[in-house]
Amino acid sequence: MQWVGAAIALLLGLGGGYYFRRSLGEAKIGSAEAEAKRLLDEAVKAVDTKKREVLLEAKGEAENTRRSVGRESVRSSAHRKTSVNKEESLDRRQEP
């Protein structure tokens, strides 16, 4: 009879140990999943922030380029007008 009691105690110990170990493993997995989700959310926020910064910088550079092209266009137009006026003036001088 003593062997039966020992066998039952052994089975209960194994079952309890298995349940405890499984519960501990599930808790670790749950906390690891929560940490992974937190890190992922943090990374997404960092990417969004960087994306906004890059877009703002690109918009600023585009505006600077537009202004520069506009100034250059005005200069080029003024230069063309001056050249045309000089040619017309020379043409008038050469006419009898």
C-alpha positions, 0 to 999 in steps of 0.5 A, spaced: 500 500 500 505 504 501 507 504 493 500 506 491 501 512 496 508 514 493 505 513 486 499 517 487 504 522 490 509 522 485 503 523 479 500 529 483 507 532 484 508 531 476 502 534 475 503 540 479 510 541 477 507 541 470 501 545 471 506 550 475 511 550 469 506 551 464 503 557 467 510 560 468 512 559 461 505 562 459 506 568 463 513 569 460 510 569 453 505 574 455 510 579 458 515 578 452 509 579 447 507 585 451 514 588 451 515 586 443 508 590 442 511 596 446 517 596 442 514 595 435 509 601 437 515 605 439 519 604 433 512 606 429 512 612 432 519 614 431 518 612 424 512 617 423 516 622 427 522 621 422 518 621 416 514 628 418 521 631 419 524 629 412 517 631 409 518 638 412 525 638 410 523 636 403 518 641 402 523 647 405 528 645 400 523 645 394 520 652 396 528 654 396 529 651 389 522 654 387 524 661 389 531 660 386 528 658 379 524 664 380 529 669 381 533 666 375 527 666 371 527 673 372 534 675 371 534 671 365 528 675 362 531 681 364 537 679 360 533 677 354 530 684 354 536 688 355 539 684 349 533 685 345 533 692 346 541 693 345 539 689 338 534 694 336 538 700 338 544 697 334 539 696 328 536 703 328 543 706 328 545 702 322 538 704 318 539 710 314 
